[in-house]
Amino acid sequence: METDPKFKDEPIEPEPVQPESPADAESTGSVPSFFARESAPEPLPDEPAEEHSDSMSQFISRTMTKVAEADMPDEDGLIPRAPRSFTEVGLSRAFLTDLTLKIMHYSGTPSTSQLSKRLGLSGEIVAQILQTLTEERLVDIMSQSDLYTGNYRYRLSEKGQTRVSEALERTRYAGPAPVTADQYTKVMAKMLEEKPVTSRHEISEALKDLVLTSDVSDAVARALFSGKTTLLYGPSGNGKTVILENYARALDGYSVMPYAIYAYGQVIRVFDPSIHHALEAPLDDEGSMKDDSNQDRRWVKVRRPAIVLGAEMDRDALDLGYDPQARFYQAPAHIKAQNGVLVVDDFGRQRVTTTDLLTRWLIPLERGWDSLSLVTGEKLTVPFRLQLLFGTNARVRDVADDALLRRILYKVRIPNPEESNFGEILRRECRTKEVPVEDDAIEHAVKMLYDHPGLKPRASYARDLVAILIESCAFDGSKPVLSRESFDKVFTLFVTNETDPDEEFDEDF
């Protein structure tokens, strides 16, 4: 099938299989943003975060008396039981035969049990596949790795090498067996029946690094708690990105993801180790899936996904991405974020119009399902739900018209800090950077900034000013100390461009 590429991705090629280990080793995945902008957070502590003494805390306390912390649902209620027959697997024998040959091609001489883990299928089903491959002389039996279990090792025959070359021409996918589109729809529909509860910890983590007025923090807390689409707007440098990324990192709960979906003869890869944090290691130290005969090992239990998209996002990220060399699809970001959070930072600067982006996601969210188009013309319809969060420095009216803004229920302005708040931000920054502060130096700095004509201080100024102070003192060969004199030097260096007569300060949002 010849087509232009939409998403370039490397084919899945398992690592060579080593002799089996007597025990499976646990491993932990990582969840950076979709474009690897963030590192994975460590597992969240069980202890609740320290309360803030403002209206946000009061709001959280009131709501949490009605809503308990989200408990992990019984995973048996979502992950299907292991298929016991080819009919329950839902894939043709020809597809499974080719998939097994490709795994053997990349793995060397795997045993029956290793192939079972690689495929995510029961030993009985894999044994039937191997019997067919043996009868057709596509594989050779090498030896028994266990004399008492008959756990043979296999390698491709010369005829099998020819056959696997033909299989790789069709698709280079060589991962766990996909679930069918119907199976995916059934599990997703069941999972999305219950709305995830935003916990007190998630909201506290989102706001812990910021100094906000009580009304702003209360508004942000209400918006995040709703689980609905939210737009944070206002001048740059006041914490919108920090709020969104903190919230994404602190996301509680869990979800389930298939390794891949099979639809209309095509494979769509969904599970992405660069995004999805497997709560139970899907692979052991040999690169094989852990054995659990009670559950369908084609599914992975993951932490609720959180994906961050920035200005680098383009139109191709909205739809299925087909790699004509690997000959399989990559699921788009919003499908990988099912039941989680999708953050769009610097909204309005993407290489796709804001109208196209909002239309692509908001309408499917309202109706509860999304339609994905394959390059061959078929469409795959799947259940769809997540929380969309946007952050923008642009004027709201410039990024969307009234019809689309009406669909964004929560719109919260993050303004420039007040004088008292900026003083606290500056004090925290000095404490973080271990910069001593002389008496009345903070008050002097705040007065200099807020009395300067044309200057509208932002929260990020504290970080920038302390950075200049540290570097300036290093130049002088002295230890950094925030004093009246040292701040005056820093202030002169910092405001030169800010007071340029050609600079515009119109921040009317």
N, C-alpha and C positions, 0 to 999 in steps of 0.2 A: 504494500500500500504506500504510494508516493504522496507526500504532502509536505508543506512547509512546516518547519518546527515552530511550536508555540512555547515550549518549555524544555530547555536543555537539561538533561539529568543523566547521571551515570547509570548503567545497568547494574542490577543487583547481582553480585557475584559472591557467593559465600566463601568464607575462608576455608582453606584445606582442613579436612576433618582429621583430628588426631585420634589415637586409640582412646577408647572410652574411659572416663574417670569414674571411680566408684561413687563419687558424690557430686552433686550439682553445686556450683558456686553462685552465690548471690551477686548481682551487680546492680549498679544504680545508673539510670540514664540521666540526661540533662535536657533542660528546656530553655534554650535561648530563644530570642525572637525569631520570626520567620526568616529574616535576613541576618541572623546571628549577631544582633546588636546587643543582646544581653546574655550574661552567663546565667546558668541555672541556679535557682535559689536552693539553699540547704533545706532539708525537711523542717516544717514549721514546728515550733515548740508547743507542748501541750498547755503551758501556762498562758492565761489571758494577758494581753498587752495592758500596760499601765493606762488608766483612764485619763482623759483630758478634762480639765475643769472648765468646760464651756458647754454651750448648748448642744454641740455635737454629742458629747457624752450623755447628756440628758436624753437626747433623742434615741441614742443607742440603747440606753438602759430601759427606756419605755418599750421599745420594740422587742428587746431581747426577753422581756418578761412574757411576751406572747409567743416568741419563736425561739426554740432551743437551738443550741449549736448543732449544725448539720452532722448527723451520724452517717457513717458509711453504710449504704444499703447492702443488703445481702447480695453478694455477687452472683449467687446461683439464680437470683431473680432476673439477671440481665444476660450473662454469658450463657449461651445455649449449651446443652449437654453435647458430649462428643458424638459426631455422626457414627452410626454403626454399619452403614452400608453405602454403596455408591449412590443410591437414590437419595439418601440423606445428605451426602456431600453436595450433590447438586451439579457436579461437573462431569463431563464425559470421560470415559476411560482413555480416549485418545489424548485429551488435554493432560490428564494426570500422568499418563505414560511419558509424554514429551517433557513434562515438568520434572519428573523423576530422573530422566536421562540428563537433563540440563544440570540438575543438582549433582549428579554423579560426575558429570564432566568437570565441574568446578571443585568437587570435593575429593577426588582421587578414588579411594576404595572404601566407601562408607559401609557400615554394617546395617542390618535391617533396622535395629533400634535407632541408629543415628538418622537414617532416612525418615523414619517415623517422626522424629523430632523436627527435622528440617521441614517436612511437609505439613506438620501440624495435624497428622492423621493417625488413626489407631494402627497398631501393629498388624491387625488382621487385614485391614484394607491395603496396607503397604505390601503385605505378604502376597496378596492376590495380584497386585501390580507387578511385583518381582517375578511371580510365577509366569505371568504373560511375557515379560521381557526375556525370561530364561527360555521359554518354549520357542520364542521367535528368534533366539540366539542373538539377542541384542546386548546381553550381559553375560559375563562368565563368573561362575562361583569360584572364589579364591580359596577361602578357608572358613573355619568356624572360629569366631572370637570367644565363644563359650561352648564347650563340648556338650554341656547338659541342656542348654536352651536352644541349640541349633541356630544361634545368631550369626548367620553367615556374613562374610564380606563379599562385595561385588565390585566388578570393574567393567567398564565398557568394552565390548568386543569390537572387532574391526567393522562389523556391520553396524554396531551401535554407534560408532564414531560418525559414520555416514549419516545415520538417522538423526543424531543430535545436531549435526550441522544444519540439517533441514529444519529442525525445530527452532534453532537459534535464528534462522532467517525469518521465521514467523514472529517471534518475540523473544527478546533476551531476558525476560523476567525469569528469575530462578530463585524466588523466595517461597515462603509458606503458601500452601494452596489458598487461593482467594475464596471468599464467600460469594454467593450469588447476589444479584441485585435485590431479589425478593428477600433473601435472608438478612441483608443489610437493612432494608426498609423495615422489616419486622422488629429487629432488635432496636433500631434507632427510635421507632415510634413508641416502643415500650419505655425506653429510657427517657424520652422527652415528655412523657405524660406528666411527670412531676417537675415543677419548677425548682431549680436549685435555690437554697436559702443563702443569702449573703450574711456572713457571720460578723460578729463584732470585731474579731481579729483582723479580718480582711480590711474593714474600713479604717481601723486604727493604724494598720500598717501603711495604708495609702496616704495618711495624713501626718504620720509621726515626724517626718523630717521638715515639716513646714510650720511657719508661724502665720496663721490666718485669723481674721476677725471671726467672732462667733457666728455671725450670720452667714459668712461664706463657707466655713467648715460645716455648718448645719446643712446648707444647701447641697454641698458636695456629698455629704453622708446620705441624705435622702435620695439623691440621684443614684448613687452606687447601690444602695439597698434595694432600690426598685427592680434592678435587673433589666431595666429598659434601656433603649438607645439614649445616649447622653452626649451632649456637645459642651465641652469646656472651651471658653473663648476669653480673649483679653490680650493685653500687651505681652510681648515675649519676655521671658526671663522671670516669671512670677510663679512657676511651679506646676504648670499644666502637665508637662511631660513627666515630672516626678510623681505626681498623683497617679497618672495612668499606668506608669511602669511599676510603681510600688504595688498598686492594686493587682496588676497582672501577676506579679511575683508571689503575692500573698494568697492567691486564689485557693480556696479550700474545696474539698469534695473530690469525687472521682468520676471517671467516665470509662467507656469501653470503645475500642477502635479495632477494626479488622486490619490485618496486614495489607490486604488488597481486596478489591471488588472485581467480579467477573460479570460483564454485561455486553450483550451483543457480540460475543466472540473476542472482546477486548479486555485487557487487564488494566485496572486503575489502582495505583499504589496509594494507600491512605496513611498507614502508620509511618511516621517519620521520626527517627531517633534524635534528630536535631531539634525537634519541637516537643514531642510527646515524652513525658517522664513516666516510664513504666513503674508502677507501684510494686509489682512483683516481676523480677527480672525475667524478660521473655526468653533470653538466651543464657545458656550456661557458659563456663569458661572455654568450652570447645566450639562455641558459636552455634550450639544446638538448642532448640527450645526445651524448657523444662517439661518433664513428663507429668501430666495430670490427666489420667484416663477418664475423669468424671466431667471435664469441661472441654468445649471445643477450643483447641489450641490455635485455631486460626484467628482468635480474638485476643486482644491485650487489654488488661486493666491498667488505665493510666490516670494520672492526676488530671483534674479538669484542665483542658488545654488553654493556654493564653498566648496569643500571637500578636506581635507588634509590627506594624507596617509603617514605613516612613515615606519620605519624599521620593525614594527610589522606585516606588511601586509604579507599575505600568498596566496597561489594559490587559495584557496576557495573564496577570495574576488573578483576574476575576473568573476565569474559566478553566476547564480541564486543559492541562498542558501535555501535548503529545510530542514525544521524542522519536523522530523517524529513524534514528539509528538503533536505539534500544527497542523501539516498537512497542512501547506501552505508555500509559498515561500517568501523570502526576495529578493528584487531587488538588484543587485550588485551596488557598488559605482558609476560606470560610468553611469549607467542608472539613478540613483538618481541625478547625476550632469548634466543631459541633459540641454543644452543651457547655461551652466555655466562654471565653472573652476574646473579641477581636478588636485591637486598638489601632486606630489610624492617627498617627501623630503628624504634625505639620500639615493638617488637612487643607487642601487647596493648592498644594505644591506638587502633587503627584503628576505623573505623566499620563493622566487620564482625567477627563473633565469631572468636576464634582457632581454634575448632574448625572452622568453615566454611572459613577460609582454609587451614589445614593440610590438611584433607581434599581441598580443591579442587586442591592442587598435589602433595602427597606421594604420593597413590595413582597419579595419572597418571605421575609420575616413576618409580615402581616398575615399572609395566607398560610404560613406554617410548612411550606414545602418549596423546594427549589428544583429547577430543571437544568440539567447539564447536557451540553451538546458534544457529541463525538464527531471527529472529522469525517466520518462516513455518513453523517446526516441523522443518525438515530439520536434520540433524546432519552436521558435517564432521569426520572423523577424520584426525589428522595425527601424524607422529612427534614426540616431545617429549623434550628433554633440556637441562638447564641445571644450574648450581650455585646452590642456595638458601642464603642466609645471613641469619640473624636476629640482632638485637640487642635485649635487653630489660633493663629495670630491675626488672621484677616478679619475684616468686617463680616459679620454674619450674613448680611444681605448680599455680600459679594460671592459667597460660597454656595448659596442655595436660594431657590425661589420660595414663595409662601407655601406652595403645595407640598414641597419636600420638607420644609421646616416644620410644617404641621405634623409630620410623621415622626419628628424627633421630639419626643414629649418633654424631655428635661434639657434645659439650656442654662448653664451656670457660668456667670462671669467671674473670672479670677482677676481682680484689679491690682493696681500697684499698691504696695504696702503703705500703711499709715506710718507716721513718724515713730510712734511707740513700738510698732511691730518691727520696723526696720532696725531700731536699736537692739531689739532682742535677737534678730537675725544676725546682725554684725557680732554681737556678743557670743552667740553660738559658734559662728565661724571661727572666731579667734580661739575659742576653747577647743574646737576640733583640730585646728592647726597648731595648738600649743603656743599661741602668741600671747604673752602677758598684756594686760590692759591697765593703763594708768587711770587714776581717778579723773572723772569728767571727760575722758577721751571719747567715750561713746557719744555723750551728749554733744560734744563739739563736732564730731563727725556728722551726726544727724543734722545739726543746724546748718553746717556748711552745705550739705547736699540739698536740703529742702528750701534753703533761702536762695540758692543759686537760680538766677532767672533762666527760664526756658528748660530747666532740667527736671525731669520726672523720674525720680529714683525707682528702680525695680529691685526685686528681691535678689536677683543675681548679682547686683552691684556689690553686695557684701563679700561674696566669694571673690570677685574680680579685684576689689580693693585690697583685700588681705593678701592675695597672690602677688600683687604689685609690691606691697609692703615687704613681704618676705624676700622677694628678688632684689629689691632696692637695698635692703639691709645686707644681703649677701654681697652685693657690689661694694658696699662700704666696709665690709669685713666685720660687721657688728651683728649682734643678736636682734631679731625682730621684736619690737615692742610697739604697741599701739599707743601713741601719745599725741598731744596736740601738734607738736612739731613734725613727727613722722607722718601723721595723716595729711598735713598741709602739703608736704612734698608729693605724697601719693596722689592727692586730689588734683594737683596741678598737672601731673602726668595723665591722669584718667579722664579729665573733662575736656581736654583739648579738642577732640573731635565732636564731643557732645554739644559744644557751644559754637560750632562752626555755623556761620550765618546761612550756609546753603543746606544745613541739616533740617529736616522737617520733624516736628514733634507731634503731629496730629495723631492722637490716639483715640479718636472718637469712634467707639465701637457701637 
